[in-house]
């Protein structure tokens, strides 16, 4: 690919600001779609958003400067969003949830030492990776439904959610196909802004709420070990690990960067360390997003320096109560429709990978893909109180149960005959 600017190229100030604004808008869109997971009073939810913005900005800056040193957006991990919502549905305590996130960060960090990454990667065949990507989308379906049609919403608000989903989704598909260059990466921000403007033109705007910054509220109140929650999150971190490696590896292959093993090790290690920090702060942990290759392909700018102002602007946002309040006040139906579109694109990418890797060549292969998806939906929708309380956070986590099932099917129950090959995921 012919690029205007390569990874280590420094940009003229005018170009730097233009590309930095593009990355900033994209990063904001990624972060705000996870803010709704915050619990507590309006002040506590605002403070959660501020911590989330600050952490993602700092993590992105450190990754670009000293981690993988590539232009990759850092944002809250969707798979951890699944884990948190599943755990909350099982009445797990927030301290247990975020302690488990910190433990998951420790696991990711340890895997970057002693060549352990290579051994773990061998377990995850292309078929398993594809199913994991699908599981994230499938297990977020109930979350999307609750966002588009939130509890306590009026009939008018539910009607808005329905109409916005029906109209905005195909419009985003068309824009994604038609828009070129920098504009292509603005599809999601455009939908966020347009949807919010229309929503608040029809329904009252919530009053501005000031947050309070205290050391007491900065960190979780204490470390809590809940075995069911920990196991469920460790499985979620398997997906985060794969996602992080895939994001770094795919961009490195696209840009033909030579020292990828070192960059990947440092990048994944920093992801682990920042997930430890996220657990201590009581927010979602970061991951390197895989959307960066598409942005670079459309703009022809691969300079990592364009992300530095963007990441710093995220931190600046966290210093302003009013700005964070505006950014985190995007209506739930709008966030739900954006997630619907994003998960649709993730499923599309998974299906494309199924085809390109020839992962399904028989009915038996199809069972290995399809059965974990259906099982995940069953466990996700299972009534609470059936499983013993100690393992309920694990059993009621459809994503975690789906991952367990696909690994068992792939390597034990439905193991492919010797000689059958699957092309490597590129």
N, C-alpha and C positions, 0 to 999 in steps of 0.2 A: 504493500500500500504506500502510495506517495503522500507524505505528510508535509504540512507547512512548517510545523515545529515538532521536533523529536523530544524524547523524555527529558533530557537535561538542557534543552534550549531555553535561554532566557528571552522573555518577550519585551517588545517596546511597551511603554506604559499604557498607551491607548489600547493596544491589543490585550494586554494583561488584564485591564479592568473589564473589557468586554467579555473575555472568556471566564474571568472570575465571577462576574455577575451571573453568567449562565450556570456555572457549577453551584453557586450559592443558592439560586432559585431551586435547582434540582435537589440540593441537600436539604433545604427547608421543607420541600414537599415530602421527602423521605422521612424526616423526623416527625412532622406534624401528624402523619397518618398513624403514629403509635402513641400520641399523647393521651388519647382517650382512655388508656388502660389505668391511668392514675386513680387512686382511691382517696376518700376523705373529703374534707371541706373544700370550698372553692379556693381558699388560700393555700391549702396543702396541694391541691392539684396544680395550681399555678407554680408553686415551688418545685414540684416534680418536673414540670415542663422546663423550668429554668435550669435545673440540674441536668436534664437530658440534653438540652441544647449545648450547654457548656461542655459536657463530657464528649459529645459527638464532635464538637469543634476541635477540642484538644486532641482527641484520638486521631482525627483526620490529619491534623497538622503534624503530629509526631510520626504517623505512618508515612506521609509524603516526604518528610525530611530525613528520617532515620530508619524507618521500617522497610516496607517493600519499595519505597522511593519511586512510586508510579502514580499516575493520575487516576485514582480509584476513590469513589465516593464512600464514605464511612457513615453508616446509619444503624438504627436499632434493628436487631435481628428479628425477622418475622417469626422464626421458629420459637424464639423466646416469648414472643407475644402469645403464641399458641399455648406454650407451657404455663405462662402466668395466668391466662384466662381459665385454663383447665384446672389449675390448682385452686384458684379463687372459687370456681364452681364446686370444688370438693371441700370448701370451707377451710382451706389451709390458711395459716396465719401469714401475713405479709413478711414477718421476720424470717419464717421458714422458707418462703419463696425466694427472697433476695439472698439469704444465706446459701441456698442451693445454687443460685447464679454465681456467687463468689466461688463455690466449690467447683462448679463447671469451668470457671476461668482458670483455676489451679490445674485442672486436668488438661486443658488445652495448652497451657504453658509447659507442663511437664512433657507433653508429647513432642515438643520441639527439641528435646535433648536426647542425645544418644542414638539418633537414627530411628526413634520410635515411630515417627511420622510415616516412614516407608512401610513398616510392618502393618500399621493400621490401614493404610491406603489399600493394601492388597485384599483386605476383607471386603471392600466395597466395590463390587463389580459394577459395570455400567448399568445393568438392569436394576440393581439396588439403588444406585444414585438417582436414576430416573424416577423410581417409585417414591423415594424420599421427597423429591421435588413436587411430585403430584400430591403427596400426603399433606404437605404444607397448605396447598390450595384447598384440598378437600376438607381438612379439619378447620379451616377458617370460614367455611361456609355458614355455620351457625352464627359466628361473630358478625359476618357481613349482614346477615338477615337482621340481627339485633341492632345494628347500626342504621341500616336503611329504614327499619321500622322500630324505633326505640320504644322501650317501655314507658308508658305514661304519655305518649305522643297523642296529639289530637287527630281527628280524622283528616283534617287539612294537611297536617304535617306528614302523615302516612301517605296521603295522595301525592304530595310533593316528592317523597322518596321514591314512590313507584314511577312517577312520570320522569323524574330525573334519571333513574336507572334505565328506563326504556329509551329515552332520547339521548342522554349523554354518552352511553356506552358505544353505540354505533358511530356517533360523531367523533369520539376519540379514536376509534379504529380508522375512520376516514382520514383524520388529521395525521395520525401516525404514518399512514401510507403516502399522503400528499406533501407534507411539509418537509423541507430540506434544510441542511446546514444547522445553524444554531437553533432555528425555530423548531426543529424536530424534537428537541429535548424539552420544549416548553408545553407539550401536550398536557401533562398532568398538572403543572402550575396553572395553566389556563382554565382547566376544569375546576380546580380548587377555587380560584378567584370568581369565576362566573357563577358556579353553584352557590357560593357563600353570598354573593351580592343578591342573587335572586331570592335565596332563602330569607335573608334578613330584610329584604324589601316586602316580604309577605308576612313575616313573623317578628315579634319584638326582639331587640338585641339585649342580651344579658348585661347587667350592670358591671362596670369595671371593678375588679377586685385587686387590691394590693396584696402582695406576698410578703412574708417576713423571713429574713435570712438570719438564722441562729445556728450555732454549732449543735444545739440539741436536735434540730430538725434536719441537719445536713446529712447525718448518717443514720442507718437503721438502729433501733433501740438496743438490739442485742443479737448475738449469734444464736440461732435455733436450728437444731438438727432434727429433721423429720425424714425418716428413711424412705417413705413412699414418695415424698416430694423430691428428695435428692436423686433417687433412681430415675424418676420421670425426667428430671432436668438433665441428668447425665446422658440420657438417650437423645434429648433435644440437642445437646452439645455435639453429639455425633454428626447431626445434620449441619450444625453451625461450622464444625471443623471442615466438612466436605465443601460447604458453600464458600468458606474463606479460601481454601486451597484452589477451588475451581475458579473463583473470581481473579485471583492473582495469576494463576497458571494460564488462563485463557487470554488475559491481556498481554502477558509476557510473550505468548506464542504469536499473538497478532502483531506485536511491535518487534518481534524477533530479538528479544533481549537475551544476552548470553548467560549472565550469572544468576539464573533463575532459582537455583536451589538455595543459595544464600539469601536472596530477596524473600523467597517464600518462607524460609525458616524464621527470619526476623519479623516478617509481616504477621505470621500466625502467632508468634510468641507475644508480640505487642497486643494482638487481639485478645489473647488469654489474660494478659496483665490488665488491660482495660476492662475486661469482664469482671475481674476481681474487684476493681475499683467501682464498677457499676453495682455489684452486689452490696458493697459497703455503703454506697450512696442511696440504695433503694430504688434503682432505675433499671431499665432494660439494657443489656449489654450490647456493644457494637459488633458489627461484622462488615467486611468489605463487600460492597454491592457489585453484582455482575452486570449492571447496566452501562458501565463505563465504556466498554468496547463500542457499543452502538453510538454513544455520544461522540467518541473520537472519530469513528468512521464517517459521521455526518459533518463534523466540523474540520477534520484534518489537523486538529491541534492535539498533540499528545504530551505537551509540556506539563510536567508536574508542578511547575511554579505557578500555573494558573489556579491551582487549588489552594495555595497558601492564603491569599486574601479571602477566599470563600470560607475557609475553615475559621479564620480569625473573626470574620463577620458573624459566624454562628455564636462564638463566645461573646461578642459585643451584644448580640441580641439577648443573651442570658442576663445581661446587666440591667436591662430595661423591663420593669414590670409591665408597662403599657404595651410595649412591642410584643412581648411574649404572650400577653393576654390576647392581643389581636391575632397572632399566629396560631394560638391554641384554641381560638373560639370558632374554628371552622365547624359547621354543623355536622352532627353525626351522620345524617343521611348522605352528605357529600363525601365524607371520609369512607363510608361504606361502599359507595359507587366507585370511588377511586380504587379501593381494595379489590372490588369485583373485577375491574379492568386489569389491575396488576396481576391478580391470580389467574385471570384468563390468559394473559401473556405468558405466565409461568407454565401453565398447562400446555399452551401451544409449543413452547420451547421443549417441553418434555416429550411431546408427541413427535416433534421433529427429531429429537435425539433417539427415540425408539426406532424411527425409520433409518437414520444415518448409521446407527450402531448395529442394526439388525438384531435387536435384543429380543424380539418376538418373532420366532420362526415356526412355532408349533402351538397347538392348543395348550400343551403343558407350560410353555413359556408364558402364554397369556394368563394362565391361572396364577403364576408367580407375580404378575403385575396386578391383575384385577382383584384377587382375593384379599390382599392386605388393604386395598382401598375400601372395600366394602366392610371389612372387619373394623377398620378405623372409624367408619361412620357409626357402626353398632356401638363400639365402646364409647365414642364421643357422646352419643345420645342416651346411653344407659342411665336409668334412674339411679340417683344417689342412695346410698345405704345398703346396696346389695353386697358389695365387697367389704371385707374387714377394713376397719378404719385406717389401719396402719398402711395398707397398700392401695386404698381408694384413690389417692392422687395419681398413682401410676396407672391403675386399671381404667380410670375414667379419662385418661389422657389418650385420645384416639390416635394422635400422632405417634406417641411412644409405643403403643401396642401394635400399630401398623408397621413400625420399623422392626420390632421384634419378630413379627410374623414374616416379613419379607426376607429377613436374614435367615430364619429357620427354613423357609421354603427354598431359598436359593442354595443354601449350603448343606441342608440335611434332608428335608422331606421330599423336595422336588428337584433334587440336584441333577443338572444336565449331564448327559452321557459324556464320557471322555472323547475328546476330539471335536466337540461342538465349540465353535469360537464365536465370541462377540467382539465386534470392533471396539477399540478404545474410545472413550469419550474425549472429544477434542475441545 
